[in-house]
């Protein structure tokens, strides 16, 4: 079996990937900076004790070189995460996500590995794919003005557009600094690996949820933010009218996707959507989570929009199904119940209002 380095491997997704790889017989090494916003500055208990751990910054060439010694494959997860925060913490996001990835590949030129699998994001699509009233597809959709009564994109004639599952061939529409960085990460992976005889794969992750999320990080996944609010007896805050649609995929399915992408012969050189293949409204998800947590609180609809937000985007996972045999297994209701059970044993600082004030102060919420 292989020795696998997971950058950002102490995080929510990374720790699950580590466990999945260890279960398959791989040796796992983790490189993580343990930033305060996500980890509280210490190695999380959820990271398997068998994983060899190196505390360090992905932008530090010497640390990355040390982490790569003897490694056969790499899972690259190290990144700052959060669309909203990326729009004002620009230098930090570009530095970690783009420069950090460049440092990794600079070192990989000297210490090549067999395969690199990088975590990309559904955020690179901007708006998802839509169908026009004439039956044709619209892949370059932008909301000219997002406001009450006009949240959904329309075509040039003002006719309604119907959201459909978004495939990998849809052209990117990079609507945030975070999206720019994730696209740079996936292109660096495919470009540099191709040039130096390594195998590169990029997984475009949709909305990942499950036990182990950073509940006190107000820029993490929406379900973790909602759970933190409910745990502190506050209603989930939902932007716009709550009818925007997303694909929520359980972290166990995502971990399995990384394990398969590291090994499958058809994976190299490709990009794959990793989602559940289902979609739900944000308001519906907030209500279902409250019910799973036994809370009477319903989502609070703010009627406001954030800069960089999109209306609808959910995954077409047919390529991953066809090429990798990827099949999401976790039922959403069961996944929410598991999340609620885990959250009930946690403590969380609700910083959602603080995050909203940060965005409002910079004119990023309207």
Helices and strands as residue ranges (DSSP letters): E 3-7, H 12-23, E 27-32, H 36-39, E 52-55, H 61-68, E 73-76, H 83-86, H 90-93, I 94-99, H 100-110, E 115-121, G 122-125, E 129-131, E 137-138, E 162-164, H 177-195, E 199-205, E 207-209, H 222-231, E 237-238, E 245-246, E 248-250, H 251-263, E 271-274, E 280-281, H 282-292, E 300-301, H 318-324, H 332-343, H 352-361
